[in-house]
Amino acid sequence: MLGLRTCIYRVPELEKAKQWYAKVFRTEAYFDEPFYVGFEIAGYELGLMPDQVKVSSDNVMTYWGVEDIDTEFARCLELGAAIHEEPNNVGGDIMVASIIDPWGNVIGLIYNPHFHLH
């Protein structure tokens, strides 16, 4: 296993989701087609795929690193996300939180000063 490469969220409104994720992650898509929208996030792939089926993603959690979990959590809520899990300490100085995007996908946020890319 080589580690995380891609995280894909299914959305019924691809254009609206593309705009929302561009704001949340502060970047524009590098790949933009009707069947897939791709963002490069610090060397990892965040993909959006159109899907008309009701999304249910509580069983899978992908955490995206942040420098200030309280600030990023609040910013995501201001952009229209809903609370899934408020910021909380999970040991030492590691903090996690999660939000629900406007299409029902759960997005994890993590502050972990011990994590370093190899």
C-alpha positions in Angstrom: 0.0 0.0 0.0 1.3 3.4 -0.9 -1.0 5.7 1.0 -3.9 8.0 0.2 -4.1 9.1 -3.4 -7.7 10.0 -4.2 -10.9 10.9 -2.4 -14.1 11.0 -4.5 -17.3 12.6 -3.4 -20.5 11.8 -5.4 -22.8 14.8 -6.0 -26.1 15.2 -7.9 -25.2 18.8 -8.9 -21.7 18.7 -10.4 -21.5 22.4 -11.4 -22.7 23.7 -8.0 -20.4 21.2 -6.2 -17.4 22.2 -8.3 -18.0 25.8 -7.3 -18.5 25.0 -3.6 -15.4 22.7 -3.4 -13.3 25.4 -5.1 -14.3 27.8 -2.4 -13.8 25.4 0.5 -10.4 24.2 -0.7 -9.4 27.6 -2.1 -8.4 26.2 -5.5 -9.8 25.6 -9.0 -10.3 22.3 -10.6 -7.5 21.1 -12.9 -9.7 18.6 -14.7 -13.3 19.5 -15.5 -15.5 17.2 -17.6 -19.2 16.3 -17.3 -18.3 12.9 -15.9 -15.5 14.0 -13.4 -14.1 17.1 -11.8 -10.6 16.8 -10.2 -8.8 19.1 -7.8 -5.2 18.7 -6.7 -4.9 19.3 -2.9 -1.3 19.3 -1.7 -0.4 16.3 -3.9 -3.7 14.4 -3.4 -6.7 14.1 -5.6 -10.1 15.3 -4.6 -12.6 14.1 -7.2 -16.3 14.9 -7.8 -18.5 12.5 -9.7 -22.1 13.1 -10.8 -24.5 10.7 -9.1 -28.3 11.0 -8.8 -28.5 8.4 -6.1 -29.0 9.6 -2.5 -25.5 9.9 -0.9 -24.8 8.1 2.3 -21.2 8.4 3.4 -21.1 8.2 7.2 -19.3 4.8 7.0 -16.2 6.3 5.3 -14.2 9.2 6.7 -11.4 11.0 4.9 -9.6 13.7 6.9 -8.1 16.7 5.2 -5.3 18.4 7.1 -5.8 22.0 8.3 -3.6 24.4 10.3 -6.4 25.9 12.4 -9.3 23.5 12.9 -11.7 26.0 14.5 -11.2 28.6 11.8 -11.6 26.1 8.9 -14.6 24.5 10.6 -16.4 27.8 11.0 -15.5 28.9 7.4 -17.0 25.7 5.9 -20.2 26.3 7.9 -20.3 29.8 6.5 -20.0 28.4 3.0 -23.1 26.2 3.6 -21.8 23.0 5.2 -23.6 21.4 8.1 -22.1 20.1 11.4 -21.3 16.4 11.4 -18.9 16.5 14.4 -17.7 19.6 16.3 -14.0 20.1 16.7 -12.7 17.8 19.5 -9.4 16.6 20.9 -8.6 12.9 20.1 -5.4 12.7 22.1 -2.4 14.9 22.7 -2.7 18.0 20.5 -4.6 16.3 17.6 -8.0 17.7 16.8 -10.6 16.4 14.4 -14.0 17.7 13.2 -16.3 16.8 10.3 -18.8 18.6 8.2 -21.5 17.6 5.7 -21.4 19.2 2.3 -24.6 20.5 0.7 -25.0 17.0 -1.0 -24.7 14.9 2.1 -21.0 13.9 1.9 -19.0 13.8 5.1 -15.7 15.7 5.0 -13.3 15.2 7.8 -10.9 18.0 9.0 -7.8 17.2 11.1 -5.2 19.2 12.8 -2.2 16.9 13.5 1.1 18.7 14.0 2.9 15.3 14.0 1.9 14.3 10.5 4.6 14.9 7.8 4.5 13.8 4.2 7.4 11.4 3.4 
